Amino acid sequence: MATARAHEPALLDPKGPGITALACTVGAVLFLGGGGACVYVAVRTVTDLDETGSGWVWAGAGLALAAAFVACVGLSTMLSAREDRRATLQLAALGVDTTALVLAVASAPPTNDNYNQVRLLMRVSGPGFEPFECGNEVPKYRFGSAAQGTVLPARVNPRTRAFTIEPPPAPPAPAAGDA
């Protein structure tokens, strides 16, 4: 008897329709350009096979493979953007408001864009799903003030366990008479 395995928790970076449209457009340009170039180079290489030496055949094959790689990157970009947008819409429609308790905070390596990060180990719990723990690397400029025991607002899709977290609330401003 097979048992249904729960989805792995996934921290979701919500994507809006504008970002999704831009990513799909870039992906389509890469896919169509790379695919077209791959076909063109492959056809030219095969038709000119008798007139060129074997070195040019290898160069044509290499160019065709490079163009095919660009097309694959474009297709992957489109599919990834659509999946992120689908998950964002599902979270908005089916998600429940919950909390994420920070169990541990550690430094993490910077992103490719040189943004500093922190690694948060969290326990996410709320109504409608089994509580779960997960560790994620998040931007330090948003979550740097989180410490062990901090409770973060979260939203979870109970079916897929995709979730988002919000930065910790800002500390209250001191009163006028406090010094």
Secondary structure per residue as TSV (DSSP state, phi and psi in degrees):
chain	resnum	aa	ss	phi	psi
A	1	M	-	360.0	123.5
A	2	A	-	-84.5	139.7
A	3	T	-	-107.0	147.1
A	4	A	-	-76.1	125.1
A	5	R	-	-91.4	133.3
A	6	A	-	-67.5	146.2
A	7	H	-	-62.9	148.3
A	8	E	-	-70.8	138.7
A	9	P	-	-62.8	141.9
A	10	A	E	-138.7	122.5
A	11	L	E	-74.8	123.4
A	12	L	-	-103.1	134.8
A	13	D	-	-99.2	101.4
A	14	P	-	-57.5	138.5
A	15	K	-	-116.4	133.6
A	16	G	-	-86.9	172.4
A	17	P	H	-66.3	-31.9
A	18	G	H	-66.4	-47.0
A	19	I	H	-64.0	-40.6
A	20	T	H	-63.7	-44.3
A	21	A	H	-63.0	-41.3
A	22	L	H	-64.4	-45.8
A	23	A	H	-63.7	-40.5
A	24	C	H	-67.0	-36.2
A	25	T	H	-66.3	-46.1
A	26	V	H	-62.0	-43.4
A	27	G	H	-61.5	-40.7
A	28	A	H	-66.3	-40.0
A	29	V	H	-62.9	-44.9
A	30	L	H	-64.0	-43.6
A	31	F	H	-64.3	-49.9
A	32	L	H	-69.3	-41.3
A	33	G	H	-66.3	-47.5
A	34	G	H	-66.1	-41.2
A	35	G	H	-65.1	-43.3
A	36	G	H	-64.1	-43.3
A	37	A	H	-64.3	-38.8
A	38	C	H	-61.8	-47.0
A	39	V	H	-63.8	-45.2
A	40	Y	H	-60.8	-49.0
A	41	V	H	-65.0	-40.6
A	42	A	H	-64.0	-43.7
A	43	V	H	-65.6	-44.1
A	44	R	H	-63.1	-40.0
A	45	T	H	-64.6	-43.0
A	46	V	H	-70.1	-41.7
A	47	T	H	-70.6	-29.8
A	48	D	T	-96.0	17.7
A	49	L	T	-59.6	-39.7
A	50	D	T	-74.0	-29.7
A	51	E	T	-86.9	-19.7
A	52	T	S	-111.6	162.3
A	53	G	-	-81.2	175.3
A	54	S	H	-67.3	-24.5
A	55	G	H	-64.5	-37.6
A	56	W	H	-71.7	-30.1
A	57	V	H	-63.6	-43.9
A	58	W	H	-66.4	-37.1
A	59	A	H	-65.1	-42.0
A	60	G	H	-63.6	-40.7
A	61	A	H	-64.3	-41.2
A	62	G	H	-63.9	-43.6
A	63	L	H	-63.7	-39.9
A	64	A	H	-63.6	-41.2
A	65	L	H	-66.7	-39.6
A	66	A	H	-63.6	-42.0
A	67	A	H	-66.3	-37.8
A	68	A	H	-63.7	-37.7
A	69	F	H	-62.8	-44.0
A	70	V	H	-60.8	-41.1
A	71	A	H	-63.2	-40.4
A	72	C	H	-64.6	-39.5
A	73	V	H	-62.6	-42.1
A	74	G	H	-63.0	-44.9
A	75	L	H	-62.4	-43.3
A	76	S	H	-62.2	-39.4
A	77	T	H	-62.2	-45.5
A	78	M	H	-62.9	-48.3
A	79	L	H	-64.7	-40.1
A	80	S	H	-65.5	-42.9
A	81	A	H	-63.5	-41.5
A	82	R	H	-65.7	-40.6
A	83	E	H	-66.6	-41.6
A	84	D	H	-61.1	-43.1
A	85	R	H	-66.0	-40.4
A	86	R	H	-61.4	-44.5
A	87	A	H	-64.5	-37.4
A	88	T	H	-63.7	-44.6
A	89	L	H	-66.8	-38.8
A	90	Q	H	-64.2	-40.8
A	91	L	H	-63.8	-40.4
A	92	A	H	-65.3	-37.5
A	93	A	H	-82.6	-41.2
A	94	L	H	-108.5	-7.1
A	95	G	-	-70.5	153.4
A	96	V	E	-118.3	143.6
A	97	D	E	-75.6	130.6
A	98	T	E	-141.1	-168.3
A	99	T	E	-130.8	153.9
A	100	A	E	-123.5	116.6
A	101	L	E	-89.5	123.7
A	102	V	E	-77.6	118.4
A	103	L	E	-90.9	-32.8
A	104	A	E	-157.4	150.6
A	105	V	E	-128.3	132.9
A	106	A	E	-141.6	158.1
A	107	S	E	-74.7	156.0
A	108	A	E	-135.7	158.5
A	109	P	-	-64.9	152.7
A	110	P	-	-67.5	160.8
A	111	T	-	-73.9	177.1
A	112	N	T	-64.8	-23.0
A	113	D	T	-91.1	11.2
A	114	N	-	63.3	32.3
A	115	Y	-	-89.1	132.4
A	116	N	-	-70.6	146.3
A	117	Q	E	-129.9	161.8
A	118	V	E	-127.8	151.3
A	119	R	E	-103.3	122.0
A	120	L	E	-107.9	127.1
A	121	L	E	-98.1	120.4
A	122	M	E	-127.9	152.6
A	123	R	E	-112.9	116.1
A	124	V	E	-101.1	125.6
A	125	S	E	-142.5	153.0
A	126	G	-	174.3	-175.7
A	127	P	T	-76.4	142.5
A	128	G	T	91.9	1.3
A	129	F	S	-155.3	159.6
A	130	E	-	-73.1	130.7
A	131	P	-	-58.2	149.5
A	132	F	E	-142.8	158.2
A	133	E	E	-113.0	144.9
A	134	C	E	-156.4	156.7
A	135	G	E	-117.7	132.5
A	136	N	E	-139.2	148.1
A	137	E	E	-91.8	127.0
A	138	V	E	-129.3	158.8
A	139	P	E	-63.5	134.0
A	140	K	H	-67.5	-33.3
A	141	Y	H	-65.5	-21.2
A	142	R	H	-98.4	-35.2
A	143	F	H	-121.0	15.7
A	144	G	T	-65.0	-25.0
A	145	S	T	-86.6	-2.4
A	146	A	-	-71.3	136.9
A	147	A	-	-130.8	169.7
A	148	Q	T	-56.8	130.4
A	149	G	T	95.2	-8.8
A	150	T	-	-68.1	137.0
A	151	V	E	-104.3	120.4
A	152	L	E	-104.8	138.8
A	153	P	E	-67.0	139.8
A	154	A	E	-141.0	163.2
A	155	R	E	-135.2	129.7
A	156	V	E	-126.3	137.4
A	157	N	-	-87.9	108.6
A	158	P	T	-61.4	-27.5
A	159	R	T	-74.6	-45.1
A	160	T	T	-102.3	-11.9
A	161	R	-	60.9	24.4
A	162	A	E	-78.4	140.8
A	163	F	E	-147.9	161.8
A	164	T	E	-125.5	154.6
A	165	I	E	-127.7	153.7
A	166	E	-	-109.1	152.7
A	167	P	-	-61.6	158.0
A	168	P	-	-62.9	148.4
A	169	P	-	-63.5	148.4
A	170	A	-	-68.7	146.6
A	171	P	-	-65.0	150.2
A	172	P	-	-64.0	145.2
A	173	A	-	-69.9	143.0
A	174	P	-	-65.8	146.7
A	175	A	-	-69.3	162.7
A	176	A	T	-61.7	-33.9
A	177	G	T	-88.1	-11.0
A	178	D	-	-79.3	142.6
A	179	A	-	-131.3	360.0
